[in-house]
């Protein structure tokens, strides 16, 4: 039987799109989107560097830290894609 539940990445994309019309005072995502490629790009680069650093950490703590940083990279990348009008489809 097929799994018809939405994928988390699709739900994230939908939430980011909803935030495009939100007030930058009330939504971090809206604030990023208002900052454009400069602001969003800074965050993508920052989070990517943190993920690479975390990947070099030893043991399970490093694996967990890498996982958290990867989530941050994915979120900020999705915001940049939304700003540019690019969808996962």
N, C-alpha and C positions, 0 to 999 in steps of 0.2 A: 504494500500500500504506500503510495507516495506521501511524503511529508510536505504538507501545504503551508506550514508555518513560515512566516517571513524570516529571512536571514537577518541576524543582528546587524550586519553591515548595511543592509537595505533599510532597516529601521533607523540607523544612524543617519543615513543619507536623507531620509524623509524628515527627520528632526532638524537637521541642519537647514534644509530648504524652508521649513516652517519658521526658523529663526531669522531668515532673511528679511522678514517683514516686522520683526520685533524691534523694540527700542534698545539701542545700544546701552542705555542706562540700566536695563533689566536683564540683559542676556550677554554673557561672555562671547558666545558665538556671533551675535549681532555686532558686538564691538569689534571683533576680529574682522568680520566682513566689511564693516565701515572703514577699517584701516587699509583695506585693499591688499594688493600683492606685497607691498613693502612690509606691513605688519604681519600678515599671515606667513609670508616667506621667512621672516625672522624666526617665528615660532617653529616652523618646519625644520629649519636648520638647527636651531637650539635643541629641539627634541631628538633629532637624528643623532646629533653629537652625544647627547646623554645616553641614547640607546647603545651606541657603539662603545661608550665607556662602560656601561653596565654589562655588556656582553663579555668584557674582559675580566669581570669580577669572578672569583672562584666559587665553586660549590653551588648548592641549591639557592643560596641567597642571591647570587649573581644571576641565576636563571630566572628567579622570580622578579628581580629588578629589571632584567631585560624585557620580560613579558609586560610589565607595567609601562616601561618606556615605549615599547612597540605600540601599545594602545594609544599613547599620547601622539606618536608619529602618525598613526593611521587617522586619528581624529583631525589633527591639523592639516593633513594632506586632503582629507575629505572636505574640509572647509575651503581650502584653496581651490579644489576642483569645483565646488559649488560657486565660488566667487567668479570663476572663469566660465561657468555655465556648462561644465562637463559632468555628465552622469556616468554611473558605472555601466549602464546599458551601452 
